[in-house]
């Protein structure tokens, strides 16, 4: 009766999930295990998973993928985008409604995106909504009614903030979503975008980046690849590398042996 948030999930998965290395594979594997734990007859019926990592690391896309793979009939997305301008009380009531609706379905999944934004967290101060925090803490720990199964997937770019708020202990598991960190990771993504760089260019990029420190989120990298599509093919490779350096994605120093 309540349906799934299929359209919202598809919006998060417009580029699909690019499996650029073992970290992504491990997150998908662990996520599948926690989904099965939520589905299982044993246990409380409540499993909550936090995906944390740097901005633009692809946490929301991975959470959406796990929600989609769960194949639960009821999926709801709780996002700060939908609550712009809400008062603290209105926000708490809306979050509570998502959970109340979920309790009516036998198998439910709630995706809570960008928790620190939902809590109105601001680094200058710092400031946050204690009312929303307390509401979320209660709902994250509250088991669903007997016979119901609930999987909660949350994302954050501020793990330390949630730790300071004593929120991490409310989760069944915390999964780290890292940035790309090696030339192999970068090439694995570029190879899946075959219309941008040729084989010789990929070999040249790999040669230039091998042994250097890389720190770039998949979301930021895809934006740079889209930018590279608009560049002159003659200078595309060098401009792409230059843009990576401007973004601080490549360190000049080589990694010590």
FENBEL-V637965 format. One record per run of one state. SS is the DSSP state (2 for helix, 1 for strand, 0 for the rest). FROM is the first residue (numbers start at 1). TO is the last residue. Records with the same first field share a line. If there is no record, write none. Layout:
SS->FROM-TO + FROM-TO
This chain:
0->1-3 + 5-5 + 13-21 + 40-45 + 53-58 + 71-73 + 84-87 + 104-106 + 114-114 + 119-121 + 123-126 + 128-129 + 142-148 + 157-158 + 165-167 + 171-172 + 177-179 + 181-182 + 191-198 + 210-211 + 215-215 + 217-217 + 230-235 + 247-249 + 255-257
1->4-4 + 46-52 + 74-79 + 107-113 + 122-122 + 127-127 + 149-156 + 173-176 + 180-180 + 212-214 + 216-216 + 250-254
2->6-12 + 22-39 + 59-70 + 80-83 + 88-103 + 115-118 + 130-141 + 159-164 + 168-170 + 183-190 + 199-209 + 218-229 + 236-246
